[in-house]
Amino acid sequence: MDRDLVVRARAGDRDAFSQLATASIGRLNAVARLIVRDDGRAEDAVHDALVDAWLDLRALREPDRFDAWLNRILVHACQDVARRAGRRVRLEIPLEPTHEPVSPDIQYSNALSDQIERGFRRLTIDQRTVIVLVYYLDLPLTDAAATLGVPVGTMKSRLNRSLTALRASLEADARIPSLGAEHLA
């Protein structure tokens, strides 16, 4: 980020803040979609985060840390949007395989992506947030912990629990038996 833009925005320059927001919007939308898993809610979270950032910009002590500060606001906005939305029941319907020729590499890649997506959706908002910060944004544990406002040790344990939950979800999918003739008799 351009430090001068941040300083000008802190002083109340709307054009400077607009430039900062425009430069960040793509990344913010991508992160929000990963955390909340819904395009509409992700847009709401980004909007809320940018409004909060504008209103609280004078509280930013270090202009060089604008991106980290904005990430923290976005994470909280994503969690607020998810809590407001409550729990929504999702129904997954297994589809019969098609008999169209499909390249094995594409088929495997699609199956793997689908499996990971289902596992990721089963995680709580907090678990998804931790994984997105560390593996999508590639933040060091210290920065991810600072974004969430927790000690590094807490971040490590949350990451461990989140990865364990994701693995358990993926393993549970792998154990689901198909309904063969032996199950119907």
C-alpha positions as CSV (number, residue, x, y, z in Angstrom):
1,M,0.0,0.0,0.0
2,D,1.0,3.5,-0.6
3,R,1.8,5.0,2.8
4,D,1.0,8.5,1.5
5,L,-2.5,7.4,0.5
6,V,-3.1,5.9,4.0
7,V,-1.8,9.1,5.7
8,R,-4.1,11.3,3.5
9,A,-7.1,9.0,4.1
10,R,-6.5,9.2,7.8
11,A,-6.6,12.9,7.5
12,G,-10.1,12.6,5.9
13,D,-9.2,12.5,2.2
14,R,-12.1,10.5,0.7
15,D,-10.3,10.2,-2.7
16,A,-7.3,8.7,-1.0
17,F,-9.5,6.1,0.8
18,S,-11.3,5.4,-2.4
19,Q,-8.0,4.6,-4.1
20,L,-7.0,2.3,-1.2
21,A,-10.4,0.5,-1.3
22,T,-10.2,0.1,-5.1
23,A,-6.7,-1.4,-4.8
24,S,-7.9,-3.9,-2.1
25,I,-11.4,-4.8,-3.3
26,G,-10.4,-7.9,-5.4
27,R,-8.3,-9.4,-2.6
28,L,-11.0,-8.6,0.0
29,N,-13.7,-10.2,-2.1
30,A,-11.6,-13.4,-2.6
31,V,-10.9,-13.7,1.1
32,A,-14.5,-13.1,2.1
33,R,-15.8,-15.7,-0.3
34,L,-13.4,-18.3,1.1
35,I,-14.5,-17.5,4.6
36,V,-18.2,-17.2,4.3
37,R,-18.7,-19.5,1.2
38,D,-21.5,-17.3,-0.2
39,D,-21.0,-14.6,-2.8
40,G,-23.8,-12.3,-1.5
41,R,-22.7,-12.6,2.1
42,A,-19.1,-12.1,1.0
43,E,-20.1,-8.8,-0.7
44,D,-21.9,-7.7,2.5
45,A,-18.8,-8.5,4.6
46,V,-16.5,-6.5,2.3
47,H,-18.9,-3.6,2.3
48,D,-19.2,-3.7,6.1
49,A,-15.4,-3.9,6.4
50,L,-14.8,-0.9,4.1
51,V,-17.4,1.2,6.0
52,D,-15.8,0.2,9.3
53,A,-12.3,0.9,8.0
54,W,-13.4,4.4,6.9
55,L,-15.1,5.1,10.2
56,D,-12.1,3.8,12.3
57,L,-9.2,4.9,10.0
58,R,-8.0,7.4,12.5
59,A,-7.5,4.6,15.0
60,L,-4.8,3.1,12.7
61,R,-1.5,3.8,14.4
62,E,0.9,2.5,11.8
63,P,0.0,3.4,8.2
64,D,2.5,0.8,7.0
65,R,0.2,-1.9,8.6
66,F,-2.9,-0.8,6.6
67,D,-3.3,-4.2,4.8
68,A,-3.0,-6.2,8.0
69,W,-5.4,-3.8,9.8
70,L,-7.9,-4.1,6.9
71,N,-7.6,-7.9,7.0
72,R,-8.5,-7.9,10.6
73,I,-11.6,-5.8,10.0
74,L,-12.6,-8.0,7.1
75,V,-12.3,-11.2,9.2
76,H,-14.5,-9.7,11.9
77,A,-17.0,-8.6,9.3
78,C,-17.1,-12.1,7.8
79,Q,-17.8,-13.6,11.2
80,D,-20.5,-11.0,11.9
81,V,-22.2,-11.7,8.6
82,A,-22.0,-15.4,9.1
83,R,-23.5,-15.1,12.6
84,R,-26.3,-12.9,11.3
85,A,-27.1,-15.4,8.6
86,G,-27.5,-18.2,11.1
87,R,-27.4,-21.8,10.1
88,R,-28.8,-22.8,6.8
89,V,-29.5,-26.4,6.0
90,R,-27.7,-27.7,2.9
91,L,-28.9,-30.7,1.0
92,E,-26.4,-32.6,-1.1
93,I,-27.8,-34.9,-3.7
94,P,-25.5,-37.6,-5.1
95,L,-25.5,-37.7,-8.8
96,E,-25.2,-40.8,-10.9
97,P,-22.0,-40.9,-12.9
98,T,-22.4,-40.0,-16.6
99,H,-21.1,-42.4,-19.2
100,E,-19.5,-39.7,-21.3
101,P,-15.8,-40.1,-21.8
102,V,-13.8,-37.9,-19.4
103,S,-10.1,-37.5,-19.2
104,P,-8.9,-39.3,-16.0
105,D,-6.8,-36.3,-14.9
106,I,-9.7,-33.8,-15.2
107,Q,-12.1,-36.3,-13.5
108,Y,-9.7,-36.8,-10.7
109,S,-9.0,-33.1,-10.3
110,N,-12.7,-32.3,-10.3
111,A,-13.4,-35.0,-7.8
112,L,-10.6,-33.9,-5.5
113,S,-11.8,-30.2,-5.7
114,D,-15.3,-31.3,-4.9
115,Q,-14.3,-33.4,-2.0
116,I,-12.2,-30.5,-0.5
117,E,-15.0,-28.0,-1.1
118,R,-17.5,-30.3,0.8
119,G,-15.1,-30.7,3.7
120,F,-14.4,-27.0,3.8
121,R,-18.1,-26.1,3.9
122,R,-18.5,-28.4,6.9
123,L,-16.0,-26.3,8.9
124,T,-17.2,-23.6,11.2
125,I,-16.7,-20.0,10.2
126,D,-13.8,-19.7,12.8
127,Q,-12.1,-22.8,11.4
128,R,-12.4,-21.6,7.8
129,T,-11.0,-18.2,8.9
130,V,-7.9,-19.7,10.4
131,I,-7.2,-21.9,7.3
132,V,-7.8,-19.0,4.9
133,L,-5.4,-16.7,6.9
134,V,-2.6,-19.2,7.0
135,Y,-2.9,-21.1,3.7
136,Y,-4.7,-18.7,1.3
137,L,-3.3,-15.3,2.5
138,D,0.0,-17.1,3.4
139,L,0.3,-15.1,6.6
140,P,2.9,-16.2,9.1
141,L,1.4,-17.5,12.3
142,T,2.3,-14.3,14.2
143,D,0.5,-12.1,11.6
144,A,-2.5,-14.4,11.5
145,A,-2.7,-14.4,15.3
146,A,-2.5,-10.6,15.3
147,T,-5.3,-10.4,12.7
148,L,-7.5,-12.5,15.1
149,G,-6.2,-10.7,18.2
150,V,-5.1,-13.9,19.8
151,P,-1.7,-15.2,21.1
152,V,0.5,-17.2,18.7
153,G,0.0,-20.4,20.8
154,T,-3.8,-20.0,20.5
155,M,-3.5,-19.6,16.8
156,K,-1.4,-22.7,16.5
157,S,-4.0,-24.7,18.5
158,R,-6.9,-23.3,16.4
159,L,-5.0,-24.1,13.2
160,N,-4.4,-27.6,14.4
161,R,-8.0,-28.1,15.4
162,S,-9.2,-26.7,12.1
163,L,-7.0,-29.0,10.1
164,T,-8.0,-32.0,12.2
165,A,-11.7,-31.1,11.6
166,L,-11.0,-30.9,7.8
167,R,-9.2,-34.2,7.8
168,A,-12.0,-35.8,9.8
169,S,-14.6,-34.5,7.3
170,L,-12.6,-35.8,4.3
171,E,-12.1,-39.2,6.0
172,A,-15.8,-39.5,6.8
173,D,-16.6,-38.9,3.2
174,A,-14.2,-41.6,2.2
175,R,-15.8,-44.1,4.6
176,I,-19.4,-43.7,3.5
177,P,-20.2,-47.0,1.9
178,S,-22.0,-47.1,-1.4
179,L,-25.3,-48.9,-1.4
180,G,-24.6,-52.1,-3.1
181,A,-26.6,-55.3,-3.3
182,E,-25.2,-56.6,0.0
183,H,-26.6,-53.6,1.9
184,L,-30.1,-54.0,0.3
185,A,-30.6,-57.7,1.3
